[in-house]
């Protein structure tokens, strides 16, 4: 597995991320979409120079875009997503995490069946065709019920992956959300090649980057991912109450101690 972090993609940040032992960086798509081609090309040059990869993107959508609003949502979303993924392609990544808790929240009065139908429709009709045209895989992220009222477990996300049945749609495992959604390590292992990406944060320290006393727990996750055959990126994503660089340093040390 390649250990990395969600973070900035300017030259200074990229060099520090590499210096702290990371092998990849994961920027937010909605901010990458606003950057210039020239800056993105320079960031890719720096990544190639220092041996850092940009494989994945989080923050898929801007705040005002909705996924369950039916056909009226399609036009603006398609225009944005095509532009954003064109920008992301410059950095070289090919996986986009579809979390978007606010954008996929069920409005009051909408039942789960209706929401699932609309979500699957927009994936089939718009999101996946645009993603495939740019060479991207979309990975659905489960989110705990305190943050969103739709797709709150890895099982629910996986059911949608199976329902769509398209190789460009896979499963994202965010360890914090997945475990609080009721999953077990055995369940994670069972998803096999459906897993496209992994986020790492501590359960014990409630979504902070992994800490030294988390080693044993992340050994368990590593074994589950290895059993699933997963060998892609695992990036830190969570809250950072202290200094970012010190937090990142400890997180990398923790994962190395856990055998990643």
Secondary structure by P-SEA (a helix, b strand, c coil): cbbbbbccccaaaaaaaaaacccbbbbbaaaaaaccaaaaaaaaaaaaaaccccccccccccccccccccccccaaaaaaaaaaaaaaaaacccbbbccccccccccccccaaaaaaaaaaaaaccaaaaaaaabbbbbbbbbccccccccccaaaaaaaaaaaccccbbbbbaaaaaaaacccaaaaaaccccccbbbbbbcccccccccccaaaaaaaaaaaaaaaccccbbbbbccccccaaaaaaaaaaaaaaacc
